[in-house]
C-alpha cells in the first residue's frame, strides 16, 4: 500500500503538469477557448486530411497539440482513478479486518 500511495502522488503530479501545459497552450491563442476538460472546437476525421491546415497552419498545429495534451490528461486521469480504487479497496480491507 505504501508503493501505491507513492504511485498515486506521482501520477497526481504528472496530472498537474499536463494541466499546466493545457492552460499554457490555451493562453497562446484565444480561439482555443478556456476549457481544460474537452478537446478543441474542430474535430478531425480519421483518415481525412484536416483542410483547415491550408488556411491557418499555426492554429491547426496548436489545436492538434492541445488535443494530444487533453488525451494525455484523460489517460492519466483514468490511471489515477483505477489506481485509487485499488488503493481504496486495500485501505478498506485493512480497516475492516
C-alpha positions in Angstrom: 0.0 0.0 0.0 3.0 2.3 0.5 4.1 2.0 -3.1 0.5 2.5 -4.3 0.4 5.8 -2.3 3.7 6.9 -3.8 2.4 6.0 -7.3 -0.8 8.0 -6.8 1.2 11.0 -5.6 3.5 10.8 -8.7 0.5 10.4 -11.0 -1.1 13.4 -9.4 2.0 15.5 -10.0 2.0 14.3 -13.7 -1.6 15.3 -14.0 -0.9 18.8 -12.6 2.0 19.1 -15.0 -0.2 18.2 -18.0 -2.9 20.6 -16.8 -0.4 23.4 -16.6 0.6 22.6 -20.2 -3.0 22.8 -21.3 -3.5 26.1 -19.6 -0.3 27.4 -21.3 -1.4 26.2 -24.8 -4.9 27.7 -24.2 -3.2 31.1 -23.4 -1.3 31.1 -26.7 -4.4 31.6 -28.9 -7.8 32.9 -27.8 -9.6 30.8 -30.4 -8.8 27.6 -28.4 -11.1 28.8 -25.5 -10.5 28.3 -21.8 -11.8 24.8 -21.5 -9.4 22.2 -20.0 -11.5 19.1 -20.0 -12.6 18.9 -23.6 -10.9 18.8 -27.0 -10.8 21.9 -29.2 -13.6 23.0 -31.4 -12.7 21.3 -34.6 -12.7 17.5 -34.6 -10.6 15.6 -37.1 -12.0 12.7 -39.1 -9.8 9.6 -39.0 -8.2 9.1 -42.4 -9.2 12.6 -43.7 -6.7 15.4 -44.0 -7.5 18.5 -42.0 -8.2 21.0 -44.8 -8.1 24.0 -42.4 -4.3 23.3 -42.2 -4.1 25.1 -45.5 -5.7 28.2 -44.1 -4.1 28.7 -40.7 -1.2 26.3 -40.1 -0.1 27.7 -36.8 -3.6 27.5 -35.2 -4.2 24.0 -36.5 -0.9 22.7 -35.2 -1.6 24.4 -31.8 -5.1 22.8 -31.8 -3.6 19.4 -32.5 -1.1 19.9 -29.7 -3.9 20.8 -27.3 -5.9 17.8 -28.4 -2.9 15.5 -27.7 -2.4 17.1 -24.3 -6.1 16.6 -23.4 -5.9 13.0 -24.5 -2.9 12.5 -22.3 -4.7 14.2 -19.4 -7.6 11.8 -19.8 -5.2 8.8 -19.8 -3.5 9.9 -16.7 -6.9 10.7 -15.0 -8.1 7.1 -15.9 -4.9 5.6 -14.5 -5.3 7.6 -11.3 -8.9 6.6 -11.0 -8.2 2.9 -11.3 -5.2 3.1 -9.0 -7.2 5.0 -6.4 -9.9 2.4 -6.5 -7.3 -0.3 -5.9 -5.7 1.6 -3.1 -9.1 2.4 -1.5 -10.1 -1.3 -1.6 -6.8 -2.3 0.1 -7.4 0.5 2.7 -10.9 -0.8 3.4 -9.6 -4.3 3.8 -7.0 -3.1 6.4 -9.6 -1.1 8.3 -12.4 -3.6 8.3 -10.2 -6.5 9.4 
